[in-house]
Amino acid sequence: MGSRHVISRRAMLKGAGAAGVALGAGVFAPPVHAAKPLKLGYVSPHTGPLAAFGEPDDFIVKSFSRP
């Protein structure tokens, strides 16, 4: 007669969990792409009667730009 291999319930659950994680990571993982740069635009008065409202814009835009 051959030898009988007994597996515990805990070992079976660990193996099933590891197999599920490995399968899920490879099959259902979304493709990873580099993020496209986000471009923002704004309209700002620099001349005319509303030019005073556009004065702080340069300071604010510099705080958003990358170092």
Helices and strands as residue ranges (DSSP letters): H 9-27, H 51-54, H 57-64
